[in-house]
């Protein structure tokens, strides 16, 4: 009997809003040159990705509800180290 190859569907690349290879992640010390999280920074990378997902959804829904001529303003309160500011 011929042996079947294992299914590798669980080995797919995650769909994330920001590339872990982004230059600002490396400059902030969140990821290394290969785009892998530095020790102790995996949760910070996840936090930045989730933040962009949430804010992106809010921006998309705000734009769709406003007339194209309206301006959308966002304010960064500048707290902490700025990881989310750069995200």
Beta strands, then each sheet from edge to edge (+ up, - down):
end
